[in-house]
Amino acid sequence: MNSTSKNIVVEMVENRKLIKSLAKNDFKTKFAGSYLGTIWAFVQPVVTVFLYWFVFDKAIGARASIRGEIPLPYVLWLVAGIVPWFFFSDCISAGTAVLVEYSYLVKKVMFNIDILPVVKIFSSIFVHAFFVVFTLILFVIFGYMPDLYALQVVYYSLGVLILALGLSYLTSAVSVFFPDVRQIVNIALQIGIWATPIMWNINDMREKIPDVAMVILKMNPLYYITIGYREALIDKVWFWEHPGMTLYFWCFTIAVCMFGVTIFKRLKIHFADVL
């Protein structure tokens, strides 16, 4: 980790109370003015989950299993993979637009704008925590009791958070000068949800796509996260049992963070002039 990244970590620690306060306020104001308020933050993802469940399970007849052998309700397999995607998608979408949204703070000389992407990421944690609990309750309802393996959800959530933070520093900085970046990010997320094995099982694709394509799909860092959630909740596998994938994910994530923070630091002196 270079000195620039270390400075960001120090700033996060020093401004932790401000970040917490701004994150809470950001979450509350997202749906200010609507009758149901913050409830909408939970309703839309829940509806999306059950929509995908109905289409893939009831209409198409998709099936899921534990370690490819024991039948498993498809809705459990689906929700275990889509919850981390919701978290990542929300973080990136909100993080990309954070400097434009908080332009009045960017123009304040005394305000430390380095913490703004962090605020958006932490704001998304509230909804993610709800859906992790929702997932665990769903598993219990179907008779699958969480165990020690489920604690790895915290580890994989941390991985999503750090990856999303690094990308948010990059996209938020660039989008100040090129507003089209926000639209590009939205399109990338639309492609990403299908390029990640969330609704489909990658093991079923081994004989249908070339080995090169399989390698490319596995290079997607969200592959590691999605499979990790399922192995923590369904297949009961520890993350260190995949040392190669784990090493790749963290090397990729750290590199993204260093690059994103560096670009942010170099461009931030121009933010106030452009916004």
C-alpha positions as CSV (number, residue, x, y, z in Angstrom):
1,M,0.0,0.0,0.0
2,N,1.5,3.3,-1.0
3,S,1.6,6.5,1.0
4,T,-1.5,8.0,-0.7
5,S,-3.6,5.0,0.3
6,K,-2.3,5.1,3.8
7,N,-3.3,8.8,4.0
8,I,-6.8,7.9,3.0
9,V,-7.0,5.2,5.8
10,V,-5.7,7.8,8.3
11,E,-8.3,10.3,7.2
12,M,-11.0,7.7,7.5
13,V,-10.0,7.0,11.1
14,E,-9.6,10.6,12.0
15,N,-13.0,11.6,10.5
16,R,-14.9,8.4,11.5
17,K,-17.5,10.3,13.6
18,L,-18.2,12.7,10.7
19,I,-18.4,9.8,8.2
20,K,-20.8,8.0,10.4
21,S,-23.0,11.1,10.8
22,L,-23.0,11.9,7.1
23,A,-23.7,8.3,6.2
24,K,-26.8,8.2,8.4
25,N,-28.0,11.5,7.0
26,D,-27.3,10.4,3.5
27,F,-29.3,7.2,4.0
28,K,-32.3,9.1,5.5
29,T,-32.4,11.8,2.8
30,K,-32.4,9.3,-0.1
31,F,-36.1,8.9,0.1
32,A,-37.0,12.1,1.9
33,G,-40.4,13.4,0.9
34,S,-41.9,9.9,0.1
35,Y,-44.6,8.5,2.4
36,L,-42.8,5.3,3.1
37,G,-39.4,7.0,3.4
38,T,-36.4,4.6,3.9
39,I,-38.7,1.5,3.5
40,W,-38.3,1.9,-0.3
41,A,-34.6,1.1,0.1
42,F,-35.6,-2.4,1.2
43,V,-38.8,-2.9,-0.9
44,Q,-37.2,-2.7,-4.3
45,P,-34.4,-5.3,-3.8
46,V,-36.9,-7.7,-2.2
47,V,-39.3,-7.4,-5.1
48,T,-36.3,-7.9,-7.5
49,V,-35.3,-11.1,-5.7
50,F,-38.8,-12.6,-5.8
51,L,-39.2,-11.6,-9.5
52,Y,-36.0,-13.4,-10.4
53,W,-37.0,-16.4,-8.3
54,F,-40.4,-16.6,-10.0
55,V,-38.9,-16.3,-13.5
56,F,-36.0,-18.7,-13.1
57,D,-37.5,-21.2,-10.7
58,K,-41.2,-21.3,-11.5
59,A,-41.1,-20.3,-15.2
60,I,-37.8,-21.7,-16.5
61,G,-37.4,-24.5,-13.9
62,A,-33.8,-23.7,-12.8
63,R,-32.5,-25.9,-10.0
64,A,-29.9,-25.6,-7.3
65,S,-28.0,-28.0,-5.1
66,I,-25.5,-28.3,-2.3
67,R,-22.1,-29.3,-3.7
68,G,-23.8,-30.4,-6.9
69,E,-25.5,-33.3,-5.1
70,I,-28.2,-32.4,-2.5
71,P,-31.2,-30.5,-3.9
72,L,-31.6,-27.0,-2.5
73,P,-34.5,-24.5,-2.9
74,Y,-33.5,-22.2,-5.7
75,V,-34.6,-19.1,-3.8
76,L,-31.8,-19.7,-1.2
77,W,-29.2,-20.2,-3.9
78,L,-30.4,-17.1,-5.7
79,V,-30.5,-14.8,-2.6
80,A,-27.1,-15.9,-1.4
81,G,-25.6,-14.7,-4.7
82,I,-27.6,-11.6,-5.4
83,V,-27.3,-9.9,-1.9
84,P,-23.6,-9.1,-2.4
85,W,-24.4,-7.8,-5.9
86,F,-27.0,-5.4,-4.5
87,F,-24.4,-4.1,-2.1
88,F,-21.8,-3.6,-4.8
89,S,-24.2,-2.1,-7.3
90,D,-25.6,0.4,-4.8
91,C,-22.1,1.4,-3.7
92,I,-20.8,2.0,-7.2
93,S,-23.9,3.8,-8.5
94,A,-24.0,6.1,-5.5
95,G,-20.2,6.5,-5.2
96,T,-19.8,7.5,-8.9
97,A,-22.2,10.5,-8.4
98,V,-21.1,11.5,-4.9
99,L,-19.0,14.6,-5.9
100,V,-21.8,16.0,-8.1
101,E,-24.4,15.3,-5.4
102,Y,-22.3,17.0,-2.7
103,S,-20.9,19.7,-4.9
104,Y,-21.7,22.3,-2.3
105,L,-19.3,20.6,0.1
106,V,-16.6,20.1,-2.6
107,K,-16.5,23.9,-3.0
108,K,-15.9,24.5,0.7
109,V,-12.2,25.0,1.2
110,M,-12.2,23.6,4.8
111,F,-14.1,20.4,4.0
112,N,-12.1,17.2,3.5
113,I,-13.7,15.9,0.3
114,D,-11.6,12.7,0.5
115,I,-14.2,11.2,2.8
116,L,-17.2,11.7,0.5
117,P,-16.8,8.3,-1.4
118,V,-16.5,6.6,2.0
119,V,-19.7,8.3,3.1
120,K,-21.7,6.7,0.2
121,I,-20.2,3.3,0.8
122,F,-21.1,3.4,4.5
123,S,-24.5,4.7,3.7
124,S,-25.1,1.5,1.6
125,I,-24.1,-0.7,4.6
126,F,-27.4,-0.1,6.3
127,V,-29.4,-1.8,3.5
128,H,-26.8,-4.6,3.1
129,A,-26.9,-5.4,6.8
130,F,-30.7,-5.8,6.5
131,F,-30.4,-8.1,3.6
132,V,-27.8,-10.3,5.2
133,V,-30.2,-10.7,8.2
134,F,-33.0,-11.3,5.7
135,T,-31.0,-14.0,4.0
136,L,-30.2,-15.8,7.2
137,I,-33.8,-15.7,8.3
138,L,-34.8,-17.1,4.9
139,F,-32.4,-20.0,5.3
140,V,-33.8,-20.7,8.8
141,I,-37.4,-20.7,7.5
142,F,-36.4,-23.4,4.9
143,G,-34.7,-25.4,7.6
144,Y,-31.0,-24.6,6.9
145,M,-29.5,-23.3,10.2
146,P,-26.5,-20.9,9.8
147,D,-23.2,-22.1,11.4
148,L,-19.7,-20.9,11.8
149,Y,-19.2,-20.9,8.1
150,A,-21.8,-18.1,7.8
151,L,-19.4,-15.8,9.7
152,Q,-17.5,-15.5,6.4
153,V,-20.2,-13.3,5.1
154,V,-18.6,-10.5,7.1
155,Y,-15.2,-11.3,5.4
156,Y,-16.8,-11.3,1.9
157,S,-18.8,-8.1,2.7
158,L,-15.5,-6.4,3.6
159,G,-14.1,-7.5,0.3
160,V,-17.0,-5.9,-1.6
161,L,-16.7,-2.7,0.5
162,I,-13.0,-2.3,-0.2
163,L,-13.4,-3.1,-3.9
164,A,-16.4,-0.7,-4.3
165,L,-14.5,2.0,-2.4
166,G,-11.5,1.8,-4.7
167,L,-13.7,1.9,-7.8
168,S,-15.8,4.8,-6.4
169,Y,-12.7,6.9,-5.9
170,L,-11.9,6.4,-9.5
171,T,-15.3,6.8,-11.1
172,S,-16.3,9.7,-8.9
173,A,-13.2,11.7,-9.8
174,V,-13.4,11.0,-13.5
175,S,-17.2,11.7,-13.7
176,V,-16.6,15.3,-12.6
177,F,-14.9,15.9,-15.9
178,F,-16.7,13.4,-18.0
179,P,-20.4,13.1,-16.9
180,D,-21.0,10.3,-19.4
181,V,-19.0,8.0,-17.0
182,R,-22.2,7.7,-14.8
183,Q,-24.1,6.3,-17.8
184,I,-21.2,4.0,-18.6
185,V,-21.2,2.7,-15.1
186,N,-24.9,2.0,-15.2
187,I,-24.5,0.0,-18.4
188,A,-21.5,-1.9,-16.9
189,L,-23.6,-2.8,-13.9
190,Q,-26.4,-4.1,-16.2
191,I,-23.9,-6.3,-18.0
192,G,-22.1,-7.2,-14.8
193,I,-25.2,-8.8,-13.1
194,W,-25.4,-11.3,-16.1
195,A,-21.6,-11.8,-16.4
196,T,-21.5,-12.8,-12.7
197,P,-22.9,-16.3,-11.9
198,I,-25.9,-14.9,-9.9
199,M,-28.9,-16.3,-11.7
200,W,-27.0,-19.0,-13.5
201,N,-24.6,-21.8,-12.3
202,I,-21.1,-21.6,-13.7
203,N,-20.7,-25.3,-13.2
204,D,-23.5,-25.9,-15.7
205,M,-21.6,-23.9,-18.3
206,R,-18.3,-25.9,-18.4
207,E,-19.3,-27.9,-21.5
208,K,-21.1,-25.0,-23.2
209,I,-18.4,-22.3,-23.4
210,P,-14.7,-22.5,-24.2
211,D,-12.1,-22.8,-21.4
212,V,-10.8,-19.3,-22.2
213,A,-14.2,-17.8,-21.7
214,M,-14.5,-19.7,-18.4
215,V,-11.2,-18.2,-17.2
216,I,-12.3,-14.7,-18.2
217,L,-15.6,-15.1,-16.2
218,K,-13.6,-16.2,-13.2
219,M,-11.4,-13.2,-13.4
220,N,-14.4,-11.1,-12.5
221,P,-13.8,-10.1,-8.9
222,L,-17.5,-10.4,-8.1
223,Y,-17.2,-14.1,-9.1
224,Y,-15.1,-14.6,-6.0
225,I,-17.6,-12.8,-3.8
226,T,-20.7,-14.5,-5.2
227,I,-19.2,-18.0,-4.9
228,G,-17.9,-17.0,-1.5
229,Y,-21.3,-16.1,-0.1
230,R,-22.7,-19.4,-1.4
231,E,-19.9,-21.4,0.0
232,A,-20.3,-19.7,3.4
233,L,-24.1,-20.3,3.5
234,I,-24.6,-23.4,1.4
235,D,-21.6,-25.5,0.5
236,K,-19.7,-24.9,3.8
237,V,-16.3,-24.1,2.5
238,W,-13.7,-21.8,4.1
239,F,-12.3,-19.0,2.0
240,W,-8.7,-20.1,2.6
241,E,-9.5,-23.4,0.8
242,H,-9.2,-21.3,-2.4
243,P,-5.8,-19.7,-1.9
244,G,-5.3,-18.9,-5.6
245,M,-8.6,-17.2,-6.0
246,T,-8.2,-15.4,-2.6
247,L,-4.8,-14.1,-3.5
248,Y,-6.0,-12.9,-7.0
249,F,-9.0,-11.1,-5.5
250,W,-7.1,-9.2,-2.9
251,C,-4.2,-8.3,-5.3
252,F,-6.8,-7.0,-7.8
253,T,-8.7,-5.1,-5.1
254,I,-5.7,-3.5,-3.5
255,A,-4.4,-2.5,-7.0
256,V,-7.8,-0.9,-7.8
257,C,-7.8,1.0,-4.5
258,M,-4.3,2.3,-5.0
259,F,-5.1,3.4,-8.6
260,G,-8.5,4.9,-7.7
261,V,-7.2,6.9,-4.7
262,T,-4.2,8.1,-6.7
263,I,-6.4,9.4,-9.5
264,F,-8.7,11.0,-7.0
265,K,-5.9,12.8,-5.2
266,R,-4.4,14.1,-8.4
267,L,-7.7,15.5,-9.8
268,K,-9.3,16.8,-6.7
269,I,-7.6,20.3,-6.9
270,H,-9.7,20.9,-10.1
271,F,-13.1,19.6,-8.7
272,A,-14.3,22.9,-7.3
273,D,-13.5,24.7,-10.6
274,V,-15.4,22.3,-12.7
275,L,-18.5,21.7,-10.5
